[in-house]
């Protein structure tokens, strides 16, 4: 048997969750799908998939082998497309991981519109704040906010920037007064973004000086930005939040943007992918679409 063909069949069986589904998608018989997988197992001398009458699951080695096979098959498809001229339309499964809130509010609408534009493009989107390994977790693309660690073999492209805003509800300001400078924040209650063991200070850029870091008096610690915005709108304190998240609340008057004379701190938003000689069209099209449209959501 041809090893690359067997790899492609193996990847499809894992992607679809069963030999029968892979057989149907590839136009093969169920036993033939099994033969391709057994060919790989015999060649490697290890079991790739644990199979029972009810379910199948990857072995530890099978999971690692699957990730590598997925990249090999994608590279082979990209090489074929260069010859056959199929690069005119993105196709196939595109796995993307992104921060949950940013993804729902800003990234997903762009990608869903992309899926409507290209019917042969399959989207597999994960909304999670967990940092993943693109290769080990099998993602084609990751969206990240903030500073990036240097990682060999990973390409990063800035696709947007967003500004942070200090805000509060009209009811809070009526009771506690309005801060007019960063130094005034210490006299106010604050709702802070918090994860176990870590509190993010509020940042304010300074010309030719280090960024000022401020941690106001904490009244509430929450690990969800949307919940912080809701708490601020309810009058429970000041909040430091992304402009894209509070824009609508500010527009309708539920929140008021404060410190207009202070430049807001800006976070970069990046798209990351594994370095490869031939970037698959589906990845390039997604990155280009995000770079073109995402800044509009960040204003």
PyMOL commands that set and color helices and strands:
alter all, ss='L'
color gray80, all
select helices_A, chain A and resi 3-16+19-26+30-44+60-84+86-88+100-117+170-176+182-187+225-233+243-251+281-298
alter helices_A, ss='H'
color red, helices_A
select strands_A, chain A and resi 49-51+56-58+92-98+121-127+141-145+154-168+189-195+198-199+202-206+209-214+217-222+238-242+256-257+266-274
alter strands_A, ss='S'
color yellow, strands_A
deselect
rebuild
show_as cartoon
